[in-house]
């Protein structure tokens, strides 16, 4: 049934980890190799911010404070995106769900679409190293949401709101842990190996 014994079969994926863990970079690489779309709520928000849409102005006020955009807005946006044709054969979610309420909303959306998650990829990193990474990125890209105070607040929010959802997926047997402190290429290889182990 599978064309290659070494090819990962999981195609409906979620990548999680604290801000600065390298989720965005790895999501793009993995999605490309699996020929599925990488769906990043962060990219969608930033596009709206740049375009100064009504959602963008609202999202920016939350993002600049290091807070999450309200669930209702995010849930509707993701539901719409997952209904598009290119996501029918698989997808890689990056940055969603971030709360237990969003987990329930995603479960409902996937149920409506007649599917479910295959695996949850968890990038594990060291906090101080992540702060350094994000400060460097902020300087390089001129991002207003990457000050040290905001970064530390985002890490606190992640610990409070996002970490608990890992337990939910752990109980479903979906979590695959990967060391996010390794080099970019090594992390990519480790993620593919984690999927092949399913």
N, C-alpha and C positions, 0 to 999 in steps of 0.2 A: 504494500500500500504506500509506503514512503519511498521516494526516489533515491534517497541516500541515507545510509544508516547513521552517518555522523551529523546530518542536518537536524537542527532543532525543529520540533513539531509544534511547539507552543507558538501561537500567533495572536492571541488576545492578551496583551501584557500591560503591566503597570510597573513603572520604575519609581522607587521612593528613596529618600535619604534627605538629610538636612540641606539647607541652602548652601551652595558651594561644593557639594559632593561630586559634581561633574555629571549630574543627571542629563542636562541638555545635550552635552557633547556625546555621551554614550547613547542617548535615545536616538539621535540622528543617525549615528553609525549603525546601531542595531537594526533600526527600522529599514534603513537602506539595504542592509544585507538580507533582510527577510522580505523585502518588497512590500512593506506595509507602511501606512502613514504614521509619523511621529506627531502626536497631538499634544501640544504644549499650551496650557492655559496662560502661562507667562508670556509667550510670544503673541497670543491673541490679545491679551491685555495691552502689551506694549504697542501693538499695531494700532489699537484704538486710542491709546494715549497720544501717539505721534499724530494721528489723524484728528485729534481733539473732538472725538465723537462724544455724545452724552455719556455713554458707558465709560469712555476713556477718561473723561474728567472725573467721574465718580471713582473709578478704579484707582486713578493716580492719588487721590486724597488718602485712600487706604494704604496703597503701596508705599507712599512717602513716609507714612507713620510706622511702617513695618508690620502692618496688620493685613489680614486676608480680606479679599473682596467678599461681600456677603454671599452665602451659599445659594440663595435663590437665583441670583444673576449667573453665577458660575454653573449651576446645575442645568439651567436652560441652554446655556451656550454649549456645554459638553453634549447634552442630549441631541441638539441640532447637528453637531459635528459628527457624532457617531452614526447618525442616520444617513450620512452622505455615502455615495456609491463606493468611493475608494476605501472605506472602512469596513465594507461588508465581509471581506476575507481576512480581516485582522487589523490590529492597531496597536500602538504603544502609547499609553497615557503617561505624560510627564507633568507632575504638579497637580494632579487630581486623581483620586479624592484626597483631601487633606484633613478632613474631620470625619467623625463617626456618622454624622448626618449625611455627609456627602457619600459615604460608603453605601448607606441605605438608598440614596438617590441613584447611584450608579447601578446597584443591584436591580432596582426597578427598571431603569433604562435598558439594561442588558436583557432582562427578562422579557420586556416588550419586544426586543429585537430577536428573541429566541436564542440567546447565547449566554456565555459567562466567561469570566477570566480564566486563563490557563495557568498563569504564573505571576508572582509579584517579586520583582528583583529589588533587593535592598542593598544600597551602597553604604557601607559602614566607613566612617571617617573620624578623625580626631578634631575636637572643637577648635582648639587654637590654630591648628593648621588650616581649617576652613575659614576662620576669620581673616587670616593672612591672605588666603587665596582670593577672597571676596574684596578685600581692600585693594589688592593688586588689580583685579578686574575693574573695580570702580575707577581707579586712576587711569587705566588704559582706555576704558570706554566712555569716561565722563558721565557715569550713571549716578543720578542724584539720589537713588535709593540705596547706594552702597557706602554709607558712612559707618564708622565702627559702632556707634550707638544703635543705629538701625539694624545692622547685621546681628549684633548680640540680641536685640529684641526679637528679630526673626527666628533666631535659634531657640529662644525661650518659647515663642509661640509654637514652633515645630515640636518641641519637647512636650508642651502642654496638650496640644490639639492633634498632632499627626502621629506621634509615636504610639498612642493607644490603638490606632487602626491596624498597626502591624500585628498586634496580638490577635485581632479578628481574623486576619488573613493567615496567620500562623495556625490558628485553630482549624482552618479549612485545608491546611497542608499545602498552601500555595507559595510560601515565602522561600526564596533562594538568596542566601547572603553572599555578598562579594566584597572584597577589600577594596574600597574606593581610594586608598592612599597609594596604590601602585601606579605605575606609569599608565598613560592613556591607552596605549596598545595592549598592555597586559590586562587592564580592566575589561577591554572589549572582548578579548579572548576568554577571560574568566566568565563573563556574562553568557557568552555563547555556550561554553561548557556547562554552565549551570542550567541552561535551558535543555541541553541534550541529555542531562541526567534525569529529566522528568520520568 
